[in-house]
Amino acid sequence: MIDLGKKNILGVCVNAIDYEGALAQVIQAAENNHSLSVAALAVHGVMTGALDKVHANRLNKLDLVVPDGQPVRWALNLLHKCNLPDRCYGPTLTLKLCEQAAAEGLPVYFYGSKQDVIDKLTENLMKMFPALIIAGSRPSLFRKTTEEDKLEVIKAIADSGAKITFVGLGCPRQEVWAYEYQGHLSMPLIAVGAAFDFHAGLKSQAPVFMQDRGLEWLFRLLSEPTRLWKRYLFLNPLYLSMLAMQVVGLKRYVPPELSVADDVERWG
């Protein structure tokens, strides 16, 4: 098990951790009814913080930020000599957590996406893990939520008896959600993004050889060019150039410590 704590990548604090370490933290929190906010960040997720100090502050206040993308793992190894052998990929982490939750009788909840996606997701997960207890689910409202909406969601999840909640709202909305709800629900909140669509069978994952070589972005770009071209063709080169400056010491990216008293960015 590897768990070396948080390390600075472009001012965003990412945990140098493997699957075993992440599983241990989440399951322990679930068993003890402890709040634990978790996000899986690839390059896009890191860059949302690197380019926005307010959002970086949110990300850095999450309890566990795992290296979802190979380029994020490479950055941890290059900058901080972490020697991580693999990334901690959100969709795979989701399956590992569901398997462990099924084995230990820990009910799970799914929040986000559309109802038809959730229906197919839960159907497929039940086929993979027949003992999995699904305490409930709720689709996204696809709008900014009110305080009343937030209280209703908190009550629904808390009353369901869930011990773990998976959040699929897309980056960066799901990380904002985990940040805003972490103090209100005594359980792990796992922001896993595309895992909902992947495990529902609605989107294809990149072949393993592309994933291993950090080329998942290319597969997704070719699959959804209209939606994703700006994300990958702009952010990926910028990530590499900013990372190079941090590696050679030309620039220090200090994690921001901001007051977020007026940071209202609720998404549902």
Secondary structure, 3 states (H helix, E strand, C coil): CCEEEEEEECCEEEEEECHHHHHHHHHHHHHCCCCEEEEEECHHHHHHHHCCHHHHHHHHCCCEEEECCHHHHHHHHHHHCCCCCCCCCHHHHHHHHHHHHHHHCCCEEEEECCHHHHHHHHHHHHHHCCCCCEEEEECCCCCECCHHHHHHHHHHHHHHCCCEEEEECCCCHHHHHHHHHCCCCCCEEEECCCHHHHHHCCCCCCCHHHHHCCCHHHHHHHHCHHHHHHHHHHHHHHHHHHHHHHHHCCCCCCCCCCCCCCCCCCEC
